[in-house]
Amino acid sequence: MGKINRKSSNRRVSQGLLTDDDTWIFLSRSFCKRTLMRANAAKAFIRVWKVMEMCFKILSQEKRVTQRELFYKLLCVSPDCFSSQLQVNRTIQDVVGLLRCSRYSLGIMASSRGIVAGRLLLQEPDKEVVDCSECGSSGYAISGDLDLLDRLVMKTDARYIIIVEKHAIFQRLAEDRLFNHIPSILITAKGYPDIATRFLLHRMSRTFPELPIMALVDWNPAGLAILCTFKFGSIGMGLEAYRYACNVKWLGLRGDDLQLIPEESLVSLKPRDLQIAKSLMSSETLQEKHREELALMVQSGKRAEIEALYFHGYDYLGKYIAKKIVQANYI
């Protein structure tokens, strides 16, 4: 019988503290047992070996694959063991926990949706320097190659890094060149953060430790979940979480912003919102002020989207962000 430690443990996480070696360690202790005594569990045990075998072949060929590509390859060679992407994803977690390594070191690269814009100069190995302030509203596409991201040479004169939940909001801020008024770097994963975007943000936090990182998300449980994923890492990443986490402040939207939004712009929480809220409330990682905001969402039964601020005009969003930053109105 094998025991796989998928997740790390740190009781100080509720205060958002760092470990002694200055790396983020979050999540709760959890062990996953694999045994050959039960058919279902035995198959999960076999999947671990199948994935390790495939990763060995990939690395031997000096190749890299996405999780999706790995799934289709395993589906072809081991159809009796793998029938869904979820099975592959969970097995990768098991292998990472068993070997205590990153998935990138297994030859598995990230699929990236993220883009970055603003006061950031990037240079890939043997390439020309890219000025992200001149990339327009499309931004600079973040590569899924974590090794490439790790070797990027980065320079900035920005004073802030701003995470934007939504692609459309990112485009508006980039189009308005917010970073000329507020010296900043804008970054978005276009929704729930992918590994590559989180990795680049983590790298920026290490390269520019003096820059505060702030998040602009919808005032709803999903928005808070996105913020927490950037801040703490995701449960599914387990022992890898610290590689993709950084200290993120909540800029907005928050409860005290509701006075800026027309009542008719507020939308009722959906069952899915309440499920996310319940999950977040049960998490030890959730800080007290975040917990209070979440409780207010549930109590009011309402949610607010960033776009509601357009009630004051399309140029209001930049003014809103600037005022928040100047007043240090973030948690």
C-alpha positions as CSV (number, residue, x, y, z in Angstrom):
1,M,0.0,0.0,0.0
2,G,1.4,3.4,-0.9
3,K,0.7,6.7,0.8
4,I,0.9,9.9,-1.2
5,N,1.1,13.3,0.5
6,R,-0.8,15.6,-1.9
7,K,-0.9,18.7,0.3
8,S,1.3,20.5,2.6
9,S,0.5,21.9,6.1
10,N,1.0,25.1,7.9
11,R,-1.0,26.3,10.9
12,R,0.2,29.9,10.5
13,V,-1.6,30.1,7.1
14,S,-4.7,31.9,8.6
15,Q,-2.4,34.9,9.2
16,G,-0.9,34.6,5.7
17,L,2.6,34.2,7.1
18,L,5.7,33.1,5.3
19,T,7.8,30.1,6.1
20,D,11.3,30.6,7.4
21,D,12.8,30.2,4.0
22,D,10.5,32.9,2.7
23,T,8.4,30.6,0.5
24,W,4.6,30.4,0.7
25,I,3.3,27.1,2.2
26,F,-0.4,26.8,2.4
27,L,-3.3,24.3,2.4
28,S,-4.2,21.6,4.8
29,R,-2.6,18.2,5.5
30,S,-4.2,15.4,3.4
31,F,-3.0,11.9,2.6
32,C,-4.2,9.8,-0.3
33,K,-3.8,6.0,0.1
34,R,-3.4,3.8,-2.8
35,T,-3.8,0.0,-2.3
36,L,-3.9,-3.1,-4.5
37,M,-6.5,-4.7,-2.3
38,R,-9.5,-3.0,-3.9
39,A,-10.2,-3.0,-7.7
40,N,-10.9,0.8,-7.9
41,A,-8.0,1.8,-5.7
42,A,-5.7,-0.6,-7.5
43,K,-6.5,1.0,-10.9
44,A,-5.6,4.4,-9.4
45,F,-2.3,2.9,-8.2
46,I,-1.7,1.7,-11.8
47,R,-2.5,5.1,-13.2
48,V,0.4,6.6,-11.2
49,W,2.8,4.2,-12.8
50,K,1.4,4.8,-16.3
51,V,1.8,8.5,-15.9
52,M,5.3,8.2,-14.6
53,E,6.1,5.8,-17.5
54,M,4.8,8.3,-20.0
55,C,6.6,11.2,-18.4
56,F,9.8,9.2,-18.5
57,K,9.4,8.8,-22.3
58,I,8.6,12.5,-22.8
59,L,11.7,13.6,-20.8
60,S,13.8,11.0,-22.7
61,Q,12.8,12.6,-25.9
62,E,13.4,16.1,-24.5
63,K,9.8,17.0,-25.2
64,R,7.1,18.7,-23.2
65,V,3.3,18.2,-23.4
66,T,0.2,19.9,-22.0
67,Q,-2.1,18.0,-19.6
68,R,-4.6,17.8,-22.5
69,E,-2.0,16.2,-24.8
70,L,-1.0,13.8,-22.1
71,F,-4.6,12.7,-21.6
72,Y,-5.0,11.9,-25.3
73,K,-1.7,10.0,-25.4
74,L,-2.7,8.0,-22.3
75,L,-6.2,7.4,-23.8
76,C,-4.6,5.8,-26.8
77,V,-2.0,3.6,-25.1
78,S,-3.9,2.8,-21.8
79,P,-7.7,3.1,-22.5
80,D,-8.5,0.7,-19.7
81,C,-6.9,3.0,-17.2
82,F,-7.9,6.5,-18.3
83,S,-11.3,7.6,-19.5
84,S,-11.3,11.3,-18.5
85,Q,-9.1,14.4,-18.2
86,L,-10.0,14.6,-14.5
87,Q,-8.4,11.1,-13.9
88,V,-5.2,12.3,-15.6
89,N,-5.2,15.6,-13.6
90,R,-5.6,13.8,-10.3
91,T,-3.0,11.2,-11.2
92,I,-0.5,14.0,-12.0
93,Q,-1.2,15.4,-8.5
94,D,-0.4,12.0,-7.1
95,V,2.9,11.8,-9.0
96,V,3.9,15.3,-7.9
97,G,3.1,14.3,-4.3
98,L,4.9,11.0,-4.5
99,L,8.1,12.4,-6.2
100,R,7.9,15.8,-4.4
101,C,8.6,17.6,-7.7
102,S,6.9,20.1,-9.9
103,R,4.8,19.0,-12.9
104,Y,7.0,21.0,-15.1
105,S,10.0,18.8,-14.1
106,L,7.9,15.8,-15.3
107,G,7.7,17.3,-18.8
108,I,4.2,18.7,-18.4
109,M,3.8,22.3,-19.4
110,A,1.0,24.8,-18.8
111,S,-1.7,25.9,-21.1
112,S,-1.8,29.7,-20.8
113,R,-4.6,32.2,-21.4
114,G,-2.9,35.0,-19.6
115,I,-1.7,38.4,-20.9
116,V,0.3,41.3,-19.5
117,A,0.5,45.0,-20.3
118,G,1.9,48.2,-18.9
119,R,5.3,49.3,-17.7
120,L,7.2,46.1,-18.1
121,L,10.1,45.3,-20.4
122,L,10.5,41.6,-21.2
123,Q,13.3,39.8,-23.0
124,E,13.2,36.1,-23.9
125,P,16.5,34.4,-24.5
126,D,18.1,35.4,-27.8
127,K,15.1,37.6,-28.6
128,E,14.4,41.4,-28.8
129,V,13.1,43.3,-25.8
130,V,9.3,43.6,-25.7
131,D,7.8,46.8,-24.3
132,C,4.5,45.6,-22.8
133,S,3.2,49.2,-22.8
134,E,3.2,49.1,-26.6
135,C,1.3,45.8,-27.0
136,G,-2.0,47.6,-27.1
137,S,-5.2,46.1,-25.6
138,S,-4.2,42.6,-26.7
139,G,-1.2,42.6,-24.3
140,Y,1.8,40.3,-24.3
141,A,0.7,36.7,-24.4
142,I,2.1,34.7,-21.5
143,S,3.9,31.5,-22.7
144,G,2.9,28.2,-21.2
145,D,6.6,27.2,-21.1
146,L,7.5,27.7,-17.5
147,D,11.2,27.3,-18.2
148,L,11.0,30.2,-20.7
149,L,9.1,32.3,-18.1
150,D,11.8,31.5,-15.6
151,R,14.5,32.8,-17.9
152,L,12.7,36.0,-18.9
153,V,14.7,39.2,-18.2
154,M,12.3,41.7,-16.7
155,K,12.7,45.4,-16.0
156,T,10.1,47.9,-14.8
157,D,9.6,51.4,-13.4
158,A,6.1,50.5,-12.2
159,R,5.0,51.1,-8.6
160,Y,2.1,48.6,-8.6
161,I,1.1,45.3,-10.1
162,I,-2.7,45.0,-10.8
163,I,-4.4,41.7,-11.4
164,V,-7.6,42.1,-13.4
165,E,-10.1,39.2,-13.3
166,K,-11.8,39.9,-16.6
167,H,-10.3,40.1,-20.1
168,A,-12.8,42.9,-21.1
169,I,-11.8,45.0,-18.1
170,F,-8.1,44.4,-18.8
171,Q,-8.7,45.6,-22.4
172,R,-10.5,48.7,-21.2
173,L,-7.7,49.6,-18.8
174,A,-5.0,48.9,-21.4
175,E,-6.8,50.8,-24.1
176,D,-7.1,53.8,-21.6
177,R,-3.4,53.3,-20.8
178,L,-4.1,53.3,-17.1
179,F,-0.4,52.5,-16.6
180,N,0.6,56.0,-17.8
181,H,-1.6,57.6,-15.0
182,I,-0.8,54.9,-12.4
183,P,2.7,53.5,-13.0
184,S,1.6,49.8,-13.1
185,I,1.8,46.4,-14.7
186,L,-1.6,44.9,-15.6
187,I,-2.0,41.1,-15.8
188,T,-5.0,38.9,-16.4
189,A,-5.7,35.2,-16.7
190,K,-9.1,35.9,-18.3
191,G,-11.0,34.3,-15.4
192,Y,-9.8,31.5,-13.2
193,P,-5.9,31.7,-13.1
194,D,-3.9,29.2,-15.1
195,I,-0.5,27.9,-13.9
196,A,1.6,30.0,-16.3
197,T,0.0,33.3,-15.4
198,R,0.4,32.5,-11.7
199,F,4.0,31.5,-12.3
200,L,4.8,34.8,-14.1
201,L,3.1,36.8,-11.3
202,H,5.1,34.9,-8.7
203,R,8.3,35.6,-10.6
204,M,7.4,39.3,-10.8
205,S,6.8,39.3,-7.1
206,R,10.3,37.8,-6.5
207,T,12.0,40.1,-9.1
208,F,10.2,43.2,-7.9
209,P,9.5,42.5,-4.2
210,E,8.9,46.2,-3.5
211,L,5.8,46.3,-5.7
212,P,2.5,45.7,-4.0
213,I,0.2,43.3,-5.9
214,M,-3.5,44.2,-6.0
215,A,-6.5,42.4,-7.4
216,L,-9.5,43.8,-9.2
217,V,-12.3,41.2,-9.1
218,D,-16.1,41.0,-9.1
219,W,-17.7,41.2,-5.7
220,N,-18.9,37.6,-5.5
221,P,-17.6,34.3,-4.2
222,A,-16.0,33.4,-7.5
223,G,-14.1,36.7,-7.6
224,L,-12.8,36.0,-4.1
225,A,-11.9,32.5,-5.1
226,I,-9.8,33.8,-8.0
227,L,-8.0,36.2,-5.6
228,C,-7.3,33.4,-3.2
229,T,-5.9,31.2,-5.9
230,F,-3.4,33.9,-6.8
231,K,-2.6,34.5,-3.2
232,F,-2.5,31.0,-1.7
233,G,-2.4,28.6,-4.7
234,S,-5.0,26.1,-5.4
235,I,-5.8,23.0,-3.3
236,G,-5.2,20.8,-6.4
237,M,-1.6,22.0,-6.7
238,G,-0.8,20.6,-3.3
239,L,3.0,20.6,-2.6
240,E,3.5,22.8,-5.7
241,A,1.4,25.6,-4.4
242,Y,4.2,27.8,-3.2
243,R,5.7,27.9,-6.7
244,Y,2.7,29.9,-7.9
245,A,1.6,32.0,-4.9
246,C,2.3,35.6,-3.9
247,N,1.0,38.2,-1.5
248,V,-2.1,39.8,-3.1
249,K,-4.1,42.6,-1.7
250,W,-7.8,43.0,-2.4
251,L,-8.3,46.3,-4.2
252,G,-12.0,45.9,-5.3
253,L,-14.8,45.4,-5.7
254,R,-15.6,45.2,-2.0
255,G,-18.6,45.9,0.2
256,D,-17.8,49.6,0.7
257,D,-18.0,50.0,-3.1
258,L,-21.6,49.1,-3.3
259,Q,-22.6,52.7,-2.6
260,L,-21.1,53.5,-6.0
261,I,-23.3,51.0,-7.8
262,P,-27.0,51.4,-8.7
263,E,-29.3,49.0,-6.8
264,E,-30.6,47.6,-10.0
265,S,-27.1,46.6,-11.1
266,L,-26.8,44.1,-8.2
267,V,-27.6,40.5,-9.1
268,S,-28.9,37.7,-6.8
269,L,-26.4,35.0,-5.8
270,K,-26.8,31.7,-7.6
271,P,-26.6,28.3,-6.0
272,R,-23.1,27.9,-7.5
273,D,-22.1,31.1,-5.7
274,L,-23.3,29.8,-2.4
275,Q,-21.4,26.5,-3.0
276,I,-18.2,28.5,-3.6
277,A,-18.9,30.6,-0.5
278,K,-19.4,27.6,1.7
279,S,-16.1,26.1,0.4
280,L,-14.2,29.3,1.1
281,M,-15.7,29.7,4.6
282,S,-14.4,26.2,5.5
283,S,-10.9,27.1,4.4
284,E,-8.2,27.8,7.0
285,T,-6.4,30.0,4.6
286,L,-9.2,32.6,4.4
287,Q,-8.2,35.8,6.3
288,E,-10.6,37.5,8.6
289,K,-11.3,40.6,6.5
290,H,-11.9,38.4,3.5
291,R,-14.2,36.2,5.6
292,E,-16.2,39.3,6.6
293,E,-16.6,40.4,3.0
294,L,-17.8,36.9,2.1
295,A,-20.3,36.8,4.9
296,L,-21.6,40.2,3.7
297,M,-22.2,38.7,0.2
298,V,-24.1,35.7,1.6
299,Q,-26.1,37.9,4.0
300,S,-27.1,40.3,1.3
301,G,-27.7,37.6,-1.2
302,K,-26.3,39.9,-3.9
303,R,-23.3,40.1,-6.2
304,A,-21.8,43.0,-8.1
305,E,-19.7,43.0,-11.2
306,I,-16.9,45.5,-12.0
307,E,-18.8,46.6,-15.1
308,A,-21.4,48.2,-12.9
309,L,-19.0,51.1,-12.3
310,Y,-19.5,52.1,-15.9
311,F,-22.7,53.7,-14.6
312,H,-20.5,56.7,-13.9
313,G,-18.9,56.7,-17.4
314,Y,-16.4,54.5,-19.2
315,D,-13.5,56.6,-17.9
316,Y,-14.6,56.2,-14.2
317,L,-12.9,52.8,-13.7
318,G,-9.4,54.3,-13.9
319,K,-10.4,57.1,-11.5
320,Y,-11.8,54.5,-9.1
321,I,-8.6,52.4,-9.2
322,A,-6.4,55.6,-8.7
323,K,-8.4,56.8,-5.7
324,K,-8.3,53.3,-4.1
325,I,-4.5,53.2,-4.5
326,V,-3.9,56.7,-3.3
327,Q,-6.0,56.1,-0.2
328,A,-4.4,52.7,0.4
329,N,-8.0,51.4,0.4
330,Y,-7.2,47.7,0.0
331,I,-7.0,44.7,2.3
